[in-house]
Amino acid sequence: MRSLQLYLDKVRHAVDSENGKQLAALYSINQQHVRSLTDQNLQIDRIDTTCRYKMMSPWDEMTACHIKTIVHLDRRHYGLAFETQKELVQLFQRAMPNLTRWCLPVLYTINNDLRVIATQADTETAAAMSDQETSQRKKLEEAANVISKSFTYCVTDRNSISQSKKFGTYCMIGILFRIYFKLKQQNLCKNILRAVKVAGMPDIDEFPKADRVTFRYYLGRLYFLEEEYGKAEHELELAFRECTNANQKNKEVILKFLLPIRLMRGKMPSRLLFERYPKSRHLYSHLVQSIKAGNIRSFDMRLDKVGPTLIRQGTYFAVEKARSLAIRQLFRKVYLIMDKSTRIPISTFKTALEAVNIDVDLEETEWMLANMIFKGYMKGYLSHEKLFAVLSKADPFPKVSTIAAHQ
């Protein structure tokens, strides 16, 4: 019991001194105190009394909930652990009107732990039931509802700016967006964004860098889903730039969505970037080489190979759009080989396609040229009667980044 008494003394001291970082560690499910407490074989029904004897309300109840949670987790009772962790978060929420900014590290920790435990509880439930579809993610949905109240307490806080709990807003958004994306309920993100817009928030640059990076990453993904690629690129670019080089794993995650946008907008990744990020190199380097060479067949073959991975991460159709760049590059090569002639027989483009093992007839070639002109990759028109492509004298192959269809 000595370890328990020492732990309770540390919690009481952290509360009295308003040491949020220390209290967050003491309420975490992943810190050293967890093992020392679970090794004591604590009796669940005696925890409340022990905490009440050592601490004042509401910290006695919160601390009891935390201890119960780690005991349940140690026994792999994830459903019970979820209930006690949820109670801890709700108790903390009720106390928040009387707390100031010092409490935010605790808020982050207990809400994120609730997300983690909810996922474990859903996995446990799914494994125990034959109909996994009906049981999956119910605890995670419940956790999202609870965590959304933590977000509300932050975004609506009226304390002076130096003590404002508004500075917890973007961290709570990061936790919520992570859940919404996992649940495929991205539409709920819009409610959060609307609340932030009218809340009179401090400038985002005043928030911790980690919170900014997470927010911009998910906002970029949201724009990506809505095919607002210009906005998506802007947010993901900021997230990638602000994410420190030490966090290579996170930077690779951002590149999963940033690189497809860059490809379709004609911005080819550098060799240096591929050297630094091997997962991105594996997925995209061959595709980039195919685009640059105008080798459509090579692009198609590589896309087939990495397709399952791209489908899982939700970027396949964005990458597929970059196929048009390979076609554009091939047709531009024809233009250069023909000494920049503005009148080129359609049969010449057909020959070029056959050279990269694309078997098409003259009519299909004409359709591909018409499609390139329609999308803005080429400027000119087709003479169907004479079977010629008549290209613009001024910039017949505009820069891809300027093409309106990809803004």
BELLIN-V259845 format. One record per residue. N is the residue number from 1. RES is the residue in one letter. SS is DSSP state (alpha for helix, beta for strand, coil for the rest). OMEGA is omega in whole degrees, 0 to 359 (* if undefined). D_FIRST is the distance of its C-alpha to the first C-alpha in Angstrom with 1 decimal. Layout:
n=N res=RES ss=SS omega=OMEGA d_first=D_FIRST
n=N res=RES ss=SS omega=OMEGA d_first=D_FIRST
//
This chain:
n=1 res=M ss=coil omega=183 d_first=0.0
n=2 res=R ss=alpha omega=180 d_first=3.8
n=3 res=S ss=alpha omega=179 d_first=5.5
n=4 res=L ss=alpha omega=180 d_first=5.2
n=5 res=Q ss=alpha omega=178 d_first=6.3
n=6 res=L ss=alpha omega=180 d_first=8.7
n=7 res=Y ss=alpha omega=180 d_first=9.9
n=8 res=L ss=alpha omega=177 d_first=10.7
n=9 res=D ss=alpha omega=179 d_first=12.5
n=10 res=K ss=alpha omega=179 d_first=14.4
n=11 res=V ss=alpha omega=181 d_first=15.5
n=12 res=R ss=alpha omega=179 d_first=16.7
n=13 res=H ss=alpha omega=179 d_first=18.5
n=14 res=A ss=alpha omega=179 d_first=20.2
n=15 res=V ss=alpha omega=182 d_first=21.4
n=16 res=D ss=alpha omega=182 d_first=22.7
n=17 res=S ss=coil omega=181 d_first=24.5
n=18 res=E ss=coil omega=179 d_first=25.7
n=19 res=N ss=coil omega=186 d_first=24.7
n=20 res=G ss=alpha omega=181 d_first=25.4
n=21 res=K ss=alpha omega=180 d_first=25.0
n=22 res=Q ss=alpha omega=180 d_first=21.5
n=23 res=L ss=alpha omega=177 d_first=20.4
n=24 res=A ss=alpha omega=178 d_first=22.2
n=25 res=A ss=alpha omega=181 d_first=20.3
n=26 res=L ss=alpha omega=177 d_first=16.9
n=27 res=Y ss=coil omega=180 d_first=18.4
n=28 res=S ss=coil omega=177 d_first=19.9
n=29 res=I ss=coil omega=185 d_first=19.4
n=30 res=N ss=coil omega=182 d_first=20.6
n=31 res=Q ss=coil omega=187 d_first=18.5
n=32 res=Q ss=alpha omega=184 d_first=16.2
n=33 res=H ss=alpha omega=183 d_first=13.0
n=34 res=V ss=alpha omega=182 d_first=13.7
n=35 res=R ss=alpha omega=182 d_first=13.3
n=36 res=S ss=alpha omega=180 d_first=10.0
n=37 res=L ss=alpha omega=182 d_first=8.6
n=38 res=T ss=alpha omega=178 d_first=10.9
n=39 res=D ss=coil omega=183 d_first=10.2
n=40 res=Q ss=coil omega=181 d_first=7.0
n=41 res=N ss=coil omega=183 d_first=9.6
n=42 res=L ss=coil omega=177 d_first=8.5
n=43 res=Q ss=coil omega=185 d_first=11.1
n=44 res=I ss=alpha omega=187 d_first=13.5
n=45 res=D ss=alpha omega=180 d_first=14.8
n=46 res=R ss=alpha omega=185 d_first=11.8
n=47 res=I ss=alpha omega=182 d_first=11.2
n=48 res=D ss=alpha omega=182 d_first=14.3
n=49 res=T ss=alpha omega=181 d_first=13.5
n=50 res=T ss=alpha omega=181 d_first=10.2
n=51 res=C ss=alpha omega=180 d_first=12.3
n=52 res=R ss=alpha omega=182 d_first=15.3
n=53 res=Y ss=alpha omega=187 d_first=13.9
n=54 res=K ss=alpha omega=190 d_first=13.1
n=55 res=M ss=coil omega=177 d_first=16.0
n=56 res=M ss=coil omega=175 d_first=19.7
n=57 res=S ss=coil omega=4 d_first=21.6
n=58 res=P ss=coil omega=186 d_first=22.2
n=59 res=W ss=alpha omega=177 d_first=19.4
n=60 res=D ss=alpha omega=180 d_first=16.8
n=61 res=E ss=alpha omega=180 d_first=18.6
n=62 res=M ss=alpha omega=182 d_first=19.1
n=63 res=T ss=alpha omega=177 d_first=15.5
n=64 res=A ss=alpha omega=179 d_first=14.5
n=65 res=C ss=alpha omega=179 d_first=17.5
n=66 res=H ss=alpha omega=181 d_first=16.5
n=67 res=I ss=alpha omega=178 d_first=13.1
n=68 res=K ss=alpha omega=181 d_first=15.1
n=69 res=T ss=alpha omega=183 d_first=17.7
n=70 res=I ss=alpha omega=175 d_first=15.9
n=71 res=V ss=alpha omega=178 d_first=14.5
n=72 res=H ss=alpha omega=179 d_first=18.1
n=73 res=L ss=alpha omega=179 d_first=19.5
n=74 res=D ss=alpha omega=179 d_first=17.5
n=75 res=R ss=coil omega=179 d_first=19.1
n=76 res=R ss=coil omega=174 d_first=22.4
n=77 res=H ss=coil omega=190 d_first=22.8
n=78 res=Y ss=alpha omega=177 d_first=24.6
n=79 res=G ss=alpha omega=178 d_first=26.4
n=80 res=L ss=alpha omega=179 d_first=23.2
n=81 res=A ss=alpha omega=179 d_first=21.7
n=82 res=F ss=alpha omega=182 d_first=25.0
n=83 res=E ss=alpha omega=181 d_first=24.8
n=84 res=T ss=alpha omega=177 d_first=21.5
n=85 res=Q ss=alpha omega=176 d_first=22.5
n=86 res=K ss=alpha omega=179 d_first=25.9
n=87 res=E ss=alpha omega=178 d_first=24.3
n=88 res=L ss=alpha omega=181 d_first=22.4
n=89 res=V ss=alpha omega=182 d_first=25.8
n=90 res=Q ss=alpha omega=175 d_first=27.7
n=91 res=L ss=alpha omega=180 d_first=25.4
n=92 res=F ss=alpha omega=178 d_first=25.9
n=93 res=Q ss=alpha omega=180 d_first=29.6
n=94 res=R ss=alpha omega=180 d_first=29.9
n=95 res=A ss=alpha omega=188 d_first=28.4
n=96 res=M ss=alpha omega=178 d_first=30.7
n=97 res=P ss=alpha omega=180 d_first=33.7
n=98 res=N ss=alpha omega=182 d_first=31.8
n=99 res=L ss=coil omega=179 d_first=30.6
n=100 res=T ss=coil omega=189 d_first=32.8
n=101 res=R ss=alpha omega=183 d_first=33.1
n=102 res=W ss=alpha omega=185 d_first=29.9
n=103 res=C ss=alpha omega=189 d_first=28.0
n=104 res=L ss=alpha omega=177 d_first=30.0
n=105 res=P ss=alpha omega=178 d_first=27.8
n=106 res=V ss=alpha omega=179 d_first=25.0
n=107 res=L ss=alpha omega=179 d_first=27.8
n=108 res=Y ss=alpha omega=188 d_first=28.9
n=109 res=T ss=alpha omega=186 d_first=25.6
n=110 res=I ss=alpha omega=178 d_first=24.5
n=111 res=N ss=alpha omega=178 d_first=28.1
n=112 res=N ss=alpha omega=176 d_first=28.6
n=113 res=D ss=alpha omega=177 d_first=25.4
n=114 res=L ss=alpha omega=177 d_first=26.8
n=115 res=R ss=alpha omega=181 d_first=30.0
n=116 res=V ss=alpha omega=182 d_first=28.3
n=117 res=I ss=alpha omega=177 d_first=26.3
n=118 res=A ss=alpha omega=178 d_first=29.5
n=119 res=T ss=alpha omega=178 d_first=31.4
n=120 res=Q ss=alpha omega=180 d_first=28.9
n=121 res=A ss=alpha omega=178 d_first=29.1
n=122 res=D ss=alpha omega=178 d_first=32.9
n=123 res=T ss=alpha omega=178 d_first=33.1
n=124 res=E ss=alpha omega=181 d_first=31.0
n=125 res=T ss=alpha omega=181 d_first=33.2
n=126 res=A ss=alpha omega=181 d_first=36.4
n=127 res=A ss=alpha omega=183 d_first=35.6
n=128 res=A ss=alpha omega=184 d_first=35.2
n=129 res=M ss=coil omega=181 d_first=38.5
n=130 res=S ss=coil omega=181 d_first=42.0
n=131 res=D ss=coil omega=186 d_first=43.3
n=132 res=Q ss=alpha omega=185 d_first=41.2
n=133 res=E ss=alpha omega=183 d_first=43.4
n=134 res=T ss=alpha omega=185 d_first=42.5
n=135 res=S ss=alpha omega=186 d_first=38.7
n=136 res=Q ss=coil omega=168 d_first=38.4
n=137 res=R ss=coil omega=182 d_first=37.0
n=138 res=K ss=alpha omega=178 d_first=36.4
n=139 res=K ss=alpha omega=180 d_first=32.8
n=140 res=L ss=alpha omega=175 d_first=34.1
n=141 res=E ss=alpha omega=179 d_first=36.8
n=142 res=E ss=alpha omega=178 d_first=34.4
n=143 res=A ss=alpha omega=180 d_first=32.2
n=144 res=A ss=alpha omega=179 d_first=35.5
n=145 res=N ss=alpha omega=180 d_first=36.2
n=146 res=V ss=alpha omega=183 d_first=32.8
n=147 res=I ss=alpha omega=179 d_first=33.1
n=148 res=S ss=alpha omega=177 d_first=36.7
n=149 res=K ss=alpha omega=175 d_first=35.5
n=150 res=S ss=alpha omega=176 d_first=33.4
n=151 res=F ss=alpha omega=181 d_first=36.7
n=152 res=T ss=alpha omega=178 d_first=38.6
n=153 res=Y ss=alpha omega=179 d_first=36.3
n=154 res=C ss=alpha omega=189 d_first=36.9
n=155 res=V ss=alpha omega=181 d_first=40.7
n=156 res=T ss=coil omega=184 d_first=41.5
n=157 res=D ss=coil omega=184 d_first=39.6
n=158 res=R ss=coil omega=176 d_first=41.9
n=159 res=N ss=coil omega=175 d_first=40.1
n=160 res=S ss=coil omega=189 d_first=42.1
n=161 res=I ss=alpha omega=181 d_first=42.4
n=162 res=S ss=alpha omega=181 d_first=40.2
n=163 res=Q ss=alpha omega=189 d_first=37.2
n=164 res=S ss=coil omega=174 d_first=38.3
n=165 res=K ss=alpha omega=173 d_first=36.0
n=166 res=K ss=alpha omega=181 d_first=39.1
n=167 res=F ss=alpha omega=172 d_first=38.0
n=168 res=G ss=alpha omega=188 d_first=35.4
n=169 res=T ss=alpha omega=186 d_first=38.3
n=170 res=Y ss=alpha omega=175 d_first=39.3
n=171 res=C ss=alpha omega=177 d_first=35.8
n=172 res=M ss=alpha omega=177 d_first=35.4
n=173 res=I ss=alpha omega=179 d_first=38.9
n=174 res=G ss=alpha omega=179 d_first=37.9
n=175 res=I ss=alpha omega=181 d_first=35.1
n=176 res=L ss=alpha omega=181 d_first=37.4
n=177 res=F ss=alpha omega=178 d_first=40.4
n=178 res=R ss=alpha omega=178 d_first=38.4
n=179 res=I ss=alpha omega=183 d_first=37.6
n=180 res=Y ss=alpha omega=178 d_first=41.2
n=181 res=F ss=alpha omega=179 d_first=42.7
n=182 res=K ss=alpha omega=179 d_first=40.5
n=183 res=L ss=coil omega=185 d_first=41.5
n=184 res=K ss=coil omega=177 d_first=45.1
n=185 res=Q ss=coil omega=184 d_first=45.2
n=186 res=Q ss=coil omega=179 d_first=46.5
n=187 res=N ss=coil omega=180 d_first=48.6
n=188 res=L ss=alpha omega=178 d_first=45.6
n=189 res=C ss=alpha omega=182 d_first=45.5
n=190 res=K ss=alpha omega=178 d_first=48.6
n=191 res=N ss=alpha omega=179 d_first=47.0
n=192 res=I ss=alpha omega=182 d_first=44.4
n=193 res=L ss=alpha omega=178 d_first=47.2
n=194 res=R ss=alpha omega=180 d_first=49.3
n=195 res=A ss=alpha omega=179 d_first=46.5
n=196 res=V ss=alpha omega=184 d_first=46.1
n=197 res=K ss=alpha omega=184 d_first=49.8
n=198 res=V ss=coil omega=189 d_first=50.1
n=199 res=A ss=coil omega=183 d_first=47.0
n=200 res=G ss=coil omega=184 d_first=48.4
n=201 res=M ss=coil omega=168 d_first=46.0
n=202 res=P ss=coil omega=178 d_first=45.9
n=203 res=D ss=coil omega=185 d_first=47.7
n=204 res=I ss=alpha omega=180 d_first=45.8
n=205 res=D ss=alpha omega=177 d_first=46.2
n=206 res=E ss=alpha omega=182 d_first=43.9
n=207 res=F ss=coil omega=179 d_first=40.9
n=208 res=P ss=coil omega=183 d_first=38.8
n=209 res=K ss=alpha omega=181 d_first=40.7
n=210 res=A ss=alpha omega=179 d_first=38.2
n=211 res=D ss=alpha omega=179 d_first=38.6
n=212 res=R ss=alpha omega=182 d_first=42.4
n=213 res=V ss=alpha omega=181 d_first=42.6
n=214 res=T ss=alpha omega=180 d_first=40.7
n=215 res=F ss=alpha omega=182 d_first=42.8
n=216 res=R ss=alpha omega=177 d_first=46.0
n=217 res=Y ss=alpha omega=182 d_first=45.3
n=218 res=Y ss=alpha omega=176 d_first=44.7
n=219 res=L ss=alpha omega=176 d_first=47.6
n=220 res=G ss=alpha omega=178 d_first=49.8
n=221 res=R ss=alpha omega=178 d_first=48.8
n=222 res=L ss=alpha omega=176 d_first=49.7
n=223 res=Y ss=alpha omega=179 d_first=53.1
n=224 res=F ss=alpha omega=180 d_first=53.5
n=225 res=L ss=alpha omega=181 d_first=53.1
n=226 res=E ss=coil omega=180 d_first=55.7
n=227 res=E ss=coil omega=171 d_first=58.0
n=228 res=E ss=coil omega=193 d_first=58.1
n=229 res=Y ss=alpha omega=177 d_first=58.1
n=230 res=G ss=alpha omega=179 d_first=59.2
n=231 res=K ss=alpha omega=180 d_first=56.2
n=232 res=A ss=alpha omega=180 d_first=53.9
n=233 res=E ss=alpha omega=180 d_first=55.1
n=234 res=H ss=alpha omega=182 d_first=54.7
n=235 res=E ss=alpha omega=180 d_first=51.0
n=236 res=L ss=alpha omega=176 d_first=50.1
n=237 res=E ss=alpha omega=178 d_first=52.0
n=238 res=L ss=alpha omega=179 d_first=50.1
n=239 res=A ss=alpha omega=181 d_first=46.8
n=240 res=F ss=alpha omega=182 d_first=47.9
n=241 res=R ss=alpha omega=183 d_first=49.1
n=242 res=E ss=alpha omega=178 d_first=46.0
n=243 res=C ss=coil omega=185 d_first=43.6
n=244 res=T ss=coil omega=181 d_first=43.0
n=245 res=N ss=coil omega=179 d_first=44.4
n=246 res=A ss=coil omega=180 d_first=41.0
n=247 res=N ss=coil omega=184 d_first=40.1
n=248 res=Q ss=alpha omega=179 d_first=42.7
n=249 res=K ss=alpha omega=180 d_first=41.1
n=250 res=N ss=alpha omega=180 d_first=41.3
n=251 res=K ss=alpha omega=176 d_first=44.8
n=252 res=E ss=alpha omega=179 d_first=45.8
n=253 res=V ss=alpha omega=178 d_first=44.5
n=254 res=I ss=alpha omega=182 d_first=46.6
n=255 res=L ss=alpha omega=177 d_first=49.6
n=256 res=K ss=alpha omega=183 d_first=49.4
n=257 res=F ss=alpha omega=180 d_first=51.0
n=258 res=L ss=alpha omega=184 d_first=52.7
n=259 res=L ss=alpha omega=176 d_first=54.9
n=260 res=P ss=alpha omega=179 d_first=56.5
n=261 res=I ss=alpha omega=179 d_first=57.5
n=262 res=R ss=alpha omega=180 d_first=58.9
n=263 res=L ss=alpha omega=184 d_first=60.8
n=264 res=M ss=alpha omega=178 d_first=62.5
n=265 res=R ss=coil omega=174 d_first=63.4
n=266 res=G ss=coil omega=179 d_first=65.0
n=267 res=K ss=coil omega=185 d_first=62.5
n=268 res=M ss=coil omega=178 d_first=62.0
n=269 res=P ss=coil omega=181 d_first=58.8
n=270 res=S ss=coil omega=177 d_first=59.5
n=271 res=R ss=alpha omega=179 d_first=59.2
n=272 res=L ss=alpha omega=179 d_first=56.7
n=273 res=L ss=alpha omega=179 d_first=54.4
n=274 res=F ss=alpha omega=178 d_first=54.6
n=275 res=E ss=alpha omega=182 d_first=53.8
n=276 res=R ss=alpha omega=187 d_first=50.6
n=277 res=Y ss=coil omega=187 d_first=49.5
n=278 res=P ss=alpha omega=179 d_first=50.2
n=279 res=K ss=alpha omega=177 d_first=49.0
n=280 res=S ss=alpha omega=178 d_first=51.6
n=281 res=R ss=alpha omega=181 d_first=54.2
n=282 res=H ss=alpha omega=183 d_first=53.8
n=283 res=L ss=alpha omega=196 d_first=54.3
n=284 res=Y ss=alpha omega=188 d_first=57.0
n=285 res=S ss=alpha omega=180 d_first=58.9
n=286 res=H ss=alpha omega=178 d_first=61.3
n=287 res=L ss=alpha omega=179 d_first=61.9
n=288 res=V ss=alpha omega=178 d_first=62.7
n=289 res=Q ss=alpha omega=180 d_first=65.1
n=290 res=S ss=alpha omega=178 d_first=66.8
n=291 res=I ss=alpha omega=181 d_first=67.2
n=292 res=K ss=alpha omega=181 d_first=68.7
n=293 res=A ss=alpha omega=185 d_first=71.1
n=294 res=G ss=coil omega=183 d_first=72.1
n=295 res=N ss=coil omega=186 d_first=71.3
n=296 res=I ss=alpha omega=180 d_first=70.5
n=297 res=R ss=alpha omega=179 d_first=70.3
n=298 res=S ss=alpha omega=177 d_first=67.7
n=299 res=F ss=alpha omega=182 d_first=65.7
n=300 res=D ss=alpha omega=181 d_first=65.9
n=301 res=M ss=alpha omega=180 d_first=64.9
n=302 res=R ss=alpha omega=179 d_first=61.8
n=303 res=L ss=alpha omega=176 d_first=60.8
n=304 res=D ss=alpha omega=184 d_first=61.0
n=305 res=K ss=alpha omega=183 d_first=58.7
n=306 res=V ss=alpha omega=183 d_first=56.0
n=307 res=G ss=alpha omega=181 d_first=56.5
n=308 res=P ss=alpha omega=178 d_first=53.6
n=309 res=T ss=alpha omega=180 d_first=51.2
n=310 res=L ss=alpha omega=178 d_first=52.9
n=311 res=I ss=alpha omega=180 d_first=52.8
n=312 res=R ss=alpha omega=182 d_first=49.1
n=313 res=Q ss=alpha omega=173 d_first=48.5
n=314 res=G ss=coil omega=183 d_first=51.1
n=315 res=T ss=coil omega=187 d_first=53.7
n=316 res=Y ss=alpha omega=186 d_first=56.4
n=317 res=F ss=alpha omega=176 d_first=59.0
n=318 res=A ss=alpha omega=179 d_first=58.6
n=319 res=V ss=alpha omega=180 d_first=59.2
n=320 res=E ss=alpha omega=180 d_first=62.0
n=321 res=K ss=alpha omega=180 d_first=63.8
n=322 res=A ss=coil omega=177 d_first=64.1
n=323 res=R ss=alpha omega=179 d_first=66.7
n=324 res=S ss=alpha omega=179 d_first=69.2
n=325 res=L ss=alpha omega=177 d_first=68.8
n=326 res=A ss=alpha omega=178 d_first=69.8
n=327 res=I ss=alpha omega=179 d_first=72.9
n=328 res=R ss=alpha omega=182 d_first=73.7
n=329 res=Q ss=alpha omega=178 d_first=73.4
n=330 res=L ss=alpha omega=181 d_first=75.7
n=331 res=F ss=alpha omega=177 d_first=78.3
n=332 res=R ss=alpha omega=177 d_first=78.2
n=333 res=K ss=alpha omega=176 d_first=79.0
n=334 res=V ss=alpha omega=180 d_first=82.0
n=335 res=Y ss=alpha omega=181 d_first=83.0
n=336 res=L ss=alpha omega=179 d_first=82.8
n=337 res=I ss=alpha omega=179 d_first=84.6
n=338 res=M ss=coil omega=176 d_first=87.4
n=339 res=D ss=coil omega=177 d_first=87.8
n=340 res=K ss=coil omega=176 d_first=86.2
n=341 res=S ss=coil omega=180 d_first=88.9
n=342 res=T ss=coil omega=176 d_first=88.3
n=343 res=R ss=beta omega=185 d_first=90.2
n=344 res=I ss=beta omega=178 d_first=88.5
n=345 res=P ss=beta omega=177 d_first=89.5
n=346 res=I ss=alpha omega=179 d_first=86.7
n=347 res=S ss=alpha omega=178 d_first=87.6
n=348 res=T ss=alpha omega=176 d_first=86.4
n=349 res=F ss=alpha omega=177 d_first=82.9
n=350 res=K ss=alpha omega=179 d_first=83.2
n=351 res=T ss=alpha omega=179 d_first=84.0
n=352 res=A ss=alpha omega=178 d_first=81.0
n=353 res=L ss=alpha omega=179 d_first=78.7
n=354 res=E ss=alpha omega=180 d_first=80.1
n=355 res=A ss=alpha omega=177 d_first=79.6
n=356 res=V ss=coil omega=173 d_first=75.8
n=357 res=N ss=coil omega=171 d_first=76.2
n=358 res=I ss=coil omega=185 d_first=76.1
n=359 res=D ss=coil omega=181 d_first=78.8
n=360 res=V ss=coil omega=174 d_first=80.4
n=361 res=D ss=coil omega=185 d_first=83.8
n=362 res=L ss=alpha omega=180 d_first=85.7
n=363 res=E ss=alpha omega=178 d_first=84.6
n=364 res=E ss=alpha omega=178 d_first=80.9
n=365 res=T ss=alpha omega=179 d_first=81.4
n=366 res=E ss=alpha omega=178 d_first=83.1
n=367 res=W ss=alpha omega=180 d_first=80.2
n=368 res=M ss=alpha omega=177 d_first=77.6
n=369 res=L ss=alpha omega=179 d_first=79.7
n=370 res=A ss=alpha omega=179 d_first=80.0
n=371 res=N ss=alpha omega=177 d_first=76.3
n=372 res=M ss=alpha omega=179 d_first=75.8
n=373 res=I ss=alpha omega=181 d_first=78.2
n=374 res=F ss=alpha omega=182 d_first=76.7
n=375 res=K ss=alpha omega=179 d_first=73.2
n=376 res=G ss=coil omega=179 d_first=74.6
n=377 res=Y ss=coil omega=176 d_first=74.0
n=378 res=M ss=coil omega=176 d_first=77.8
n=379 res=K ss=coil omega=181 d_first=80.6
n=380 res=G ss=beta omega=177 d_first=83.9
n=381 res=Y ss=beta omega=181 d_first=85.5
n=382 res=L ss=beta omega=172 d_first=86.8
n=383 res=S ss=beta omega=183 d_first=90.4
n=384 res=H ss=coil omega=182 d_first=90.3
n=385 res=E ss=coil omega=183 d_first=94.0
n=386 res=K ss=coil omega=179 d_first=94.3
n=387 res=L ss=coil omega=178 d_first=90.9
n=388 res=F ss=beta omega=167 d_first=89.9
n=389 res=A ss=beta omega=179 d_first=86.8
n=390 res=V ss=beta omega=186 d_first=88.0
n=391 res=L ss=beta omega=178 d_first=85.4
n=392 res=S ss=coil omega=177 d_first=85.1
n=393 res=K ss=coil omega=180 d_first=86.8
n=394 res=A ss=coil omega=174 d_first=84.0
n=395 res=D ss=coil omega=182 d_first=80.6
n=396 res=P ss=coil omega=178 d_first=80.9
n=397 res=F ss=coil omega=183 d_first=77.2
n=398 res=P ss=coil omega=175 d_first=75.1
n=399 res=K ss=coil omega=184 d_first=71.8
n=400 res=V ss=alpha omega=183 d_first=69.1
n=401 res=S ss=alpha omega=181 d_first=67.0
n=402 res=T ss=alpha omega=186 d_first=69.8
n=403 res=I ss=coil omega=186 d_first=70.3
n=404 res=A ss=alpha omega=183 d_first=69.5
n=405 res=A ss=alpha omega=183 d_first=68.3
n=406 res=H ss=alpha omega=179 d_first=65.2
n=407 res=Q ss=coil omega=* d_first=64.3
//
